[in-house]
C-alpha cells in the first residue's frame, strides 16, 4: 500500500550513519541523494527517505518497521543499531501475540523513533 515514507531528522549526519548501518543487513542502502536528503531502498528504488528537520519542533515519535529476509538479518540489524548507540527497546525475539512466526527487534533512532526489523517466516 505504501510507496515511500519520509522522516525529518534533527541531526542529518547522525541519522545517515544510523540508517546506513542498520539497513545494510536488511539488503537496503542509500540509492538516491539530493543534498542532505537521502533515499534508501533495495534495487535502486528509494522507499524510505531521511532529510533535515524543516517544520517546527522535533517530530513526535513514529514507528517504522523494515522487513528482513530472515531472522539472522533481524539480529544483524539489532547488532548494527546497538553498535551505533541506539537505545534498545526490545531485543530480537518471537512475538507470538502478533503471529507464530513474527520475529522482531526494536530500537530508537537518533531522533527517538521506534525502529524495527521484522521477519515473518520460520527460522
C-alpha positions in Angstrom: 0.0 0.0 0.0 2.8 2.5 0.8 5.1 3.6 -2.0 7.5 5.5 0.2 7.9 7.2 3.6 10.0 10.2 4.6 11.0 11.4 8.1 12.6 14.6 9.2 15.8 14.4 11.3 17.2 16.8 13.8 20.8 15.7 13.1 21.0 14.5 9.5 24.6 13.2 9.8 23.7 11.0 12.9 20.6 9.7 11.2 22.5 9.0 8.0 25.1 7.0 9.9 22.4 5.1 11.8 20.3 4.2 8.8 23.4 3.4 6.6 24.4 0.8 9.3 21.0 -0.7 10.2 19.6 -1.0 6.7 22.7 -2.8 5.2 22.0 -6.1 7.0 18.4 -6.0 5.5 19.7 -5.6 2.0 19.0 -1.9 1.8 21.1 1.2 1.3 21.3 4.7 0.1 20.2 4.8 -3.6 19.5 8.5 -4.2 20.6 11.8 -2.6 19.6 15.4 -3.0 21.9 17.4 -0.7 21.1 16.4 2.8 18.1 14.3 1.7 18.8 10.6 1.3 16.6 7.9 -0.2 17.1 4.3 0.9 15.9 1.3 -0.9 16.6 -2.1 -2.5 17.4 -2.5 -6.2 17.7 1.2 -6.9 14.2 2.4 -5.9 14.0 4.5 -2.8 11.2 3.7 -0.4 12.4 5.3 2.8 13.7 8.9 2.9 15.5 11.0 5.5 16.0 14.7 5.5 16.6 17.7 7.7 14.0 19.0 10.2 12.2 21.8 8.4 8.9 22.2 10.2 8.6 23.4 13.8 9.6 21.4 16.8 11.2 17.9 16.7 8.8 15.3 15.4 6.6 13.1 17.5 7.7 9.5 17.7 6.8 7.4 14.8 7.1 3.6 14.4 9.0 2.3 11.3 9.2 -1.4 10.6 11.6 -2.7 8.0 11.2 -6.1 6.5 14.0 -8.6 6.9 14.7 -11.6 4.7 15.4 -13.9 7.7 15.9 -13.9 11.4 19.7 -13.6 11.1 19.1 -10.2 9.3 16.9 -9.1 12.2 19.8 -9.9 14.6 22.3 -8.2 12.4 20.1 -5.1 12.2 19.9 -5.1 16.0 23.6 -5.5 16.4 24.3 -2.7 14.0 21.9 -0.4 15.8 23.4 -1.1 19.2 26.9 -0.6 17.8 25.7 2.8 16.6 24.5 3.8 20.1 20.8 3.1 19.7 18.6 2.7 22.7 17.3 -0.9 22.9 13.5 -1.1 23.1 13.2 -4.9 22.6 16.0 -7.4 21.7 15.3 -9.8 18.9 12.7 -12.4 19.7 9.5 -14.0 18.7 6.3 -12.1 19.2 3.6 -14.8 19.1 0.9 -12.3 20.1 1.2 -10.9 16.5 1.5 -14.3 14.8 3.6 -17.5 15.5 6.5 -16.6 13.2 6.7 -12.8 13.9 10.4 -12.3 14.8 11.4 -8.7 15.5 13.8 -6.3 17.2 13.0 -2.7 18.2 15.4 0.2 18.8 15.3 4.0 18.9 16.9 6.0 16.1 18.8 9.3 16.8 15.5 11.2 16.7 13.7 8.9 19.2 11.7 7.0 16.6 10.8 3.4 17.3 12.6 1.5 14.5 12.0 -2.3 14.0 13.3 -5.0 11.8 10.9 -7.9 11.3 10.8 -11.3 9.7 7.5 -13.1 9.2 8.9 -16.6 8.2 10.0 -19.5 10.3 13.7 -19.9 11.0 
